[in-house]
Amino acid sequence: MRPGIQLLDPDLMGRILREAFELLTNPGVRVGSAVVEVLSSSGVEVHDGVARIPEALVRQCLESAPRDFYLYNRQGERVVHYGADDVQFDPGSCCVQMLDPDTMEARPSETRDLVRLVQVAEMLPQFAAQSTAVVCSDAPSAIGDLYRLFVVLQHSDKPVITGSFSAAGLAGMIDLLVADSGSRDQLRRQPRAVFDVCPSPPLNWSEFGSHNLLDLARAGVPAEIVSMPLAGGTAPVTLAGSVTQHAAEALAGITLHQLAGPGSPIVWGGAPAIFDMRTGGAPMGAVETAMLNMACAEVGKHLSLPTHGYLVATDSKFVDAQAGAESARSAMLGALAGINMISGAGMLESLACHSVEKLVIDAESIASAQRLTRGIEIRDDEAADGTLATAMFAQTGLSGEFLKLKETRALFRREQYLPSPVIDRSARGSEPPSDVFTRARARVDELLSKYRKPSLSENVLRKFQAIVEREANPACIVPCG
């Protein structure tokens, strides 16, 4: 039995969806001009930028949205499954600062930081996917999204969770993925990336958000709706009210997306949070924020859609006990909720700052959460005579010498997660004492020493470079040679 957790009973689930559908017609959804034609062709009128989308049309679009899909690595292998209760993790994204491990001060993040993060995440099996983790302050801001994907593709074979924060930037990013895959058809068949697309709360699909939804649907590249209601700030203060707003924003996004490209993969995702009335911030480490992510994903699962959430982050400014407690708690809760992709590992200071050292600590929390979701299994294949304990006792009697049994040697690695040296389980005096941050720094150095950069053909690298140069030069109307 897979352990799990649910927050919404059937009655509350029904109420959330009923009110979400009501919100789509009253007050309606603000949309960008890019989708007016798509909506009008389906009989939806748009007045003063506000669309009133009928429930029947939304349900029609829900029917065409895929129930699951896969992301592939560079070798063409399925490595991420969006669907059912499968749970995977990727590092948090879009941080603007990096925690310097020498000074313990936050500084603007740079290309070298992104490279280091990607290299470490590449070596950690807990991360099924990479992310465009930090904003590179040393790169031109006009091509910032494209540049981050360019860096990740050069240093990783894993799938990528990414996104474009402008309508103009998306085309170049898709071109990079096409160059990496070999063709647009191949990218559609074996997608290597999913793109976050964010509505602006409340109930607003902005110009660039609307535009990106349509372009991704038409390209067949997976889109991940990241709705961000802030309970008490940009959403109702109650958790149930915020989940309802999230559902309405996601339903609107799926409708726009599926009208443009029926059957194109899309994810019911989000980064909901509560509004802290004392600080004016959005505490990503709060248990209520975790509950919002879990409940929002639960609604998506009820609709048989792939899911995403933003967890494993902290509001602490340091890699300290608060960071460990908040991140480990939400990793466990997200895994028990069966959220398909959980973003946020490595992040500090309410998503403003990244830390490679925290990333490797979070990997241990993630591994524990993954072990929990496997539950307690019966080992009929290798346990003595298929019994739970009696056959082993028949061999040992009351001596307690289970360590000598072949079953112990055969099964302990499957039964137990054995952590890296980041987690200290040694007896006092057997090892020099150290704190977890020191051990994490050593682990980072170890992983970086073992990392090997992917082998990319010169042809692909030339295509990458040409796309970046083209996008960086606004005067270049056609691809630069």
N, C-alpha and C positions, 0 to 999 in steps of 0.2 A: 504494500500500500504506500502510495506517495503521500507524504505529509503535506497538508495545505492549510490555508486560512482564508476565510471569507468574512467580509464586513457587511454585506448587503443582503437582507432577507428578500424573498421574492416580492413581497408587497412594496418594499422600498425601491427595489429595482424597477418595478412597473411604474411607480410614481415618478422616478427620475426620468425615465424615457418619455413618459406622457408629457411632462412639463418641458423636456428638451424639444420635443416636436412642436409644442405650442410656441416656444420662444422663436422658432424658425419662421413663424408667421406673424407673431406679435411679441416683441417689436420688429422682428425680422433681422436680417444680417446685412451689415455694411460690406460691400464688395468693391473690388477694383474694376476699372473700366474694361480690363482685359477679358473678363468673364461675362460681360453683359450679353454679348452675342450668343454665347453658349447657353446661357440661361433663357434668353428670349426664344431661341429655337426649340426649347422644351416647354414653352408656354408660361415661363416665369417672368412677371413684370418687375422691372427695376425702376424705382422712382427716387430721384435725389440720392442715388448711390446705395439705396437700401433694397434688398431683395426679400420677398416673402415666399419662402420655399415650401410647397405643400408636402405633407407627410407621404403621400402616395409616391411622389417622385423620389424622395429620399429613400424609401424602402426599395424602390426599383434599382437605385444605384447601389444600395447595400447588397442586393442579390448578385450584382455583377462583380463586386469586389472579391478578390481571391481570399480563400480561408487560410491559406498558408503559402509560403514561398521560401526559397533558399537564397543565401548569398554564397558566392564561390571565392576560393582563393586564386592566386595567379596560376596555380597548377591545374585549375579546372575542377577542383574537388569541392563538394558540398561541405561547408564547415559551420554555417549558421542557419538554423531553422527558425523562421518566424511562424509560429503557430502552436496550437494546443498548449501544453504546459511546459514546453521546453524553455529553459532559462539560460541566457548567455549574458556576458558582461563586456563592456568596453570602457576605456578611460573617459573621464569627463572632457568636455570640449569648450573651446572659445574663451579660455581664460586670458586675461590681459596682463597677468603678472606671474612671476615665478618665485618660489621661495628659495633663496640662495642658501645652500646647506652650510656654507662657511660663516656667513654673517647672520643667518636666521632672519634676514630682512627680505621683504617682498620688493622686487624690481621689475621693470617692464620685461616681458618675455620676448625672446628673440629666436631666430632660426635654429641656433645651436641647442636651445632648450627643446624645441619640437623634435629635432633629430634624436636627442638623448631620450626623450619620452617614448618615441616610436621604437627605438632600438630595445629599450627595456621591455616594453609591452610585447614586442615580437618574441621575446624569450620566455614570457610567462604564459603557460598554458591556461591559466585562469581567464585570460582575455581572448575571447573568440574573434574579436574584431579590434581594429585600430580606430582612432578618432583623429580629426584635425584639432588637436588638443589645445593649442595655444595660438593666440594672435602674434604674428611675428612683427614686432615694432620696427625691425630693420628692413622690412620689405615695403614696397609702395602700397599704400592703403587701397588704392583703386583696384588692385588685383589680389588683395589679401586672401580672399577665400580660395581663389584659384591657386595661389602660391602655396598655401598650406597643403592642399591636395597634391600638388606637384612634389612637395617634399615627402609626404607620406608614401606616395607611390614609388618613389625611388628607394625607400628604405624598408619597405614591408611587402610581404606576400599575402598578408591577411586581408579580409574584407575591411571596408572603411565606412564608418558612420561620419557623415560630413554634412554640409549645407551651404547654401549661398544666401547672403543677406542683401542681395540686389537682383533685380530681374536680368540685368545685363551680364552679370557674372556667371550665370548658370550654363550658358551655351559653351563657354570655354572649358568649364569643368567636365561637362559631358564629353567634349572633344578629347580631353585627357584620358578619360576612361575608355573611349573608343580606340584611341591609339594603343592603350595598354591591352585591350581585349582583342584587337585585330580588325573588328568591324562593328557597325551598329547592330547588325543582326546577332552577332555573337554576344555583345553586351546585353541585349534584350534576353537572350536565351540563358546566359550565365552571368547575371549581374554581380558586380564586385563591390558595389557601394549602395547605400541608402542615403537619401537626402532629407535632412530635417527641414520641415516647412512650418512656419509659426504664424498662427493668427494673432492679432493684437487684441487682448481682452479690453472690454467685453464685446463679443460677437462682431468682430471686425476682421475680414479677410482683406488686408491691405493690397495696394496696387502690385507690389513686388511679390507678396505671398500668393495672391491669386494667379499672377503670371507664372510663377514657378510651378504651382500645382498643375496648370495646363501643360506646360512644356515637359514636365516629368512624365505625365500621363501619356502624352503623345510619343515620347521617346521610349516608353516601356521601362524606364529606370525607377526602381522603388522609391516611393515617397513616405516619409514618416511625419505625421502630423504631431507637432509639439505645442499643444495648447497649454497656456500658462496662467490660469486663473489664480489670483492672489486673494485668498479668503479674507474679507474685511477691507480690502483695498480696491482691487479691480474686479471683484466678484462678491457674491453674498457671503456674509461672515460665517454662516453655518457650513460645515463640511458637506452636508447633503446638497445645499444650494450651490456650492462651488462645483461639485461633481456634476450637477445638472447643467451648469453653464458650460463646463468642459465638454459634456456630451453634445450639446447644441453646436458648439464651435467645431467639434470633430465631425459631426453629421453633415454640417454645411460643407466642410472641406472635402469629405468623401464624395458628396454630390457633385461639386465642381469638378473634382478629379475624374470621377467615373463618366461624367457626361463628355469629357474631352477624350478619354481613352478607356472605354469599357474593358474590364478585365486586367487593367494595369495594376501591379501590386501596390498596396498602400497599408500603412500601419496606424493603428489607433494608439497614439503616443501622447506624451505630455511631460511637463515639468511644473505641476501645480504646487503651490506652497501656501502657508498662512502668512498673514501680515502681522508682524510684531508691533503691537500698539505702543510699546515702550521705546523701541529703537527706530521704528519706521523702516525696518528691513524685512527681508524675506528669509526666515531661518530655515535653511535646507536640512539642518540636523534635527529639527523638531519632530517628535513622534507624530504630530498631526499632519506634517508634510508627508511623512511616509504613509500615513493612513489615506491621504488624498490620492497619492500615486497608486496605492493598492486598490482603492475603490474605483478610480477611473479605469484602471486596467480591467477590473471585474466587469464593468459595463461593456468594455470592448469584447471580452471573452463571451459575455452573454449574447453578443451579436455575432459570435464566431469569427472575430477578426484578430489578426496578429496584434501584439501589444508591445508597448515600450513605456519606460518610466525613468525618472531622474532621481537616483538614490546613491548611497555610499559616499555622500559628501558631508561636510561639516561646516559649522560656522566659526570654529576656532581659527585663530590666525597662526597657530603653530601645530606641529605634529606632536600632540600631547595626549593626555588621558581623555580629554573631551573629544578630540578628533577620533580616537580609537573607539570610544563608546558610541558616538553618534553614527559613525560609518559602519561599524560592525552590526549595530542594531538594524539599520535600514537594509543592509545587504541581506541579512537573514529574513527580514519581513518581505522584501521584494521577491526573494527566491521562493518563500512559502506561498506567496500569491501567484506564482507561476508566470511572472512578467517575462515576455520573450527576450527582450533586450533591455538591460539595465545600465544606464550611463551614469557617470559621476565619480568613479574611483579616481583618487589622486587629488581631488579638489578640496581647497580650503576657503575660508573667509567667504562663505555664501556664494560660491562659484566664481569668485574673482581671481583666485590664485591657485596655481598648480604646484605639486611637489612630487618629484620622482620617488623620493624616499617614502612618502605616504602611499604612492602607487603600489610599491612592493609590500607594504604592510597591509594595505587593503586586499591585495591578492590572497593573503592568508585568511582574512575574514571571508572572502568570496569562496575559497576552497572549503572552509568549514560549512558555509551555507549550502554549497553544492553537495557536500557529504550528507547533510541533514535531509535534503530533498530526495536522496536515494532511499531513505528510510531504512528499516530493518528487514533484511532479506534472508530467505532460507537458502542455504548453500547445499542443495541436494547433490550437485554435481561433484563436489569434492569433500563434503563432510562424511565422516564415517557412517556407513550404512544408512545415510539419509536422515539420521536422527539429529535433534538439536543439541543434546548433551549426553544422553545415556550411553551411547557407544563410546564416547571419549572417556566417560567415567569407568566404563568396562575395561579400558586400557590402563587407567591410572589408579583406579581404586580411590582411596582417601589420601594418597601421597601428595596430591596437588601438583604433580609434575607435568602440567599441560605444555610447558615449554618444550618438552622433548617430542611431542607428537608431530607426525608428518602433516596433520591437518593444520596445526598452528603455523608451520613453515609455509604451507601452501596458501593459507587464507588471510594471514594478518595484513598483507598489503591491500587486499580488497576490502577488508572490514574497517581498516583505520586509515585516516588521512595523516600522513607523516609530514609535518610542516618543515619548511626550510629553517636554516639557523636564525632567521628573523625572530622566530618564536623560541624563547629560552625555556627549556624544560630540564635543564641540567641540574644536578644536585649542587648545593652551595659548596664551593671549594674545588669542584672538578674543572671549572672553567673560570678565567678571569671575568669578574663582573662587568657588565656593560648595560647601557640603556637601549631601548628598542630603536631609537633613531640612529645610534651608532651602528647597531647591527644592520639596520636598513641601508645605511651608506655602504657598508661592506658588501651587502647583497647586490646593490646597484653596480658597484665596481666589478663584482664577479660576473654578473650578467653581461655587462658591456664588454668584458674581456672575451666572452664566448660568442658574441654577436658576429654574424657575417652578413654583409650587405647582399641583397638579392642580385642575381646576375641578369641584367637587362641588355638586350641587343642594342647595338649602336643606332640601328634604325629607329627603335622605339624612343631612345633618349633624344635623338634629333627631332622627332615629332613632338615630344614633350617641350623641348626648348623652343621650337618654332611657335607652338601654341602660346606659351608664356610671353614670348617677344611680341606676338601679334596682339594679345590682349593688353599688354603694357603700353602699346603705342596706339593712342586713340586716332591718330591720323591714318592708320593702316586700315583701309576698308576691306581688302581681301587678305587672305593669309600671307604673312610675310615669308619671303623665300629664304 
